[in-house]
C-alpha cells in the first residue's frame, strides 16, 4: 500500500509541469479601465481627486448637487474611493484649482 502511494505521489509530481499553470500575466494591467467597462459598477470620478480627499470634501458638492455634481444617494458613506474609481483624466476639482488641501 505504501509503495502504491509513493508511486502515485511521484507520478503526480512528475506530471504537474504538464498541467496548465494559471496565467498571472493575463491579469489586466489597468484596473481602472477594467472597472469602467464592468456593468453595474459605481460611476468613475470624472475629475482629479487628492489622495487624502475625504467623503466630507466630496459631500461638500455631491450632498446637495452643487455646481452640476450628481447628488449622492448615500452621503453617510465617507470613503468614496473605496467604490468609485478615480479617473484623474478630467479637470481638477475646485479645491485643487485653488491650491487648497483637501481634508
N, C-alpha and C positions, 0 to 999 in steps of 0.2 A: 504494500500500500504506500509506504514511504517512497519507494522507488518510482511509482506511478506519479505521485505528487511532485517529486523532484523533476521528472521528465516533463510534466506539464508546465512547471514553473520555468524551466529552461526554454521550452518551446514558446511560451508567452513572451519571454524577454527577447528572444531572437526574432520574433515576428512583429514586435512593437514598432520598429522603424518602418515597416512596410505599411503601417496604418497612416491615413492622412492626419497630419497634425493640424490643430486649429491655427488658422492664419491670423496671427496678431497684426501683421502689416495690412490686412484687409480692412481694419477698423478705420472709420472715417477720420481724416486728419482735421477737418474743420467742423467742430461740434456745433458751432453757432449756425452755420449754413444747414447742417443736418436738422437741427431743431426747427429752423424756419420752414423747412419742407415737410415736416411731420404735421399731419392734420390733427386738429383738436388741441394743439398746444397753446399756451398763453401767447399773446402777441409780443413781438420784439419791441425793445425800446428804440424808437427811431432817432434819438439824439444822444449826444455824449453824456455819460454819467460818471461821476467821480467814483473811484474805488471805495471811498468811505461814505458814499451817499447813503442816507438812511431813509426809511419809509416816511419819516416826518418831513424830510425835504421833498420827496416825491408827492406826498399828500398835500403840500402847500399849493400845488396846481391841480392835482388829479382828484382831490376830495370834492371840490366844487366845479371842476371842469373849466378852470380859468384859462384864458389865452388859447382856447380851442383844444385843450387837453381832454382826452376822454375821461369821463367820470369813472372812478374805480368802484366796482361792486363790493369791494372788501377793504375798506380803509383801516380796519383793525390789524391787518397783516402788514408788518413793517420791514420785512426783509424781501424787498421787491425782486432783487436779482437772484433770489433762490429759485424763482419760477420763470421770470422774464429774462430773456437773453439780451445782453447789451449788444447792439449792432455797432455802435461807435462810428457809424458812417455818416450820420446826419450832422446838422449844425449843433454846436454846443448848447446845453441848456442855459437858462437865464443866469444862474449863479456863475457858471463857468465863463460866460461872456463878460461879466463884470469883474472877474478875477477874485471872487469870493470863495471861501472854502465852504464845502457842504457838510453840515453836521446835523 
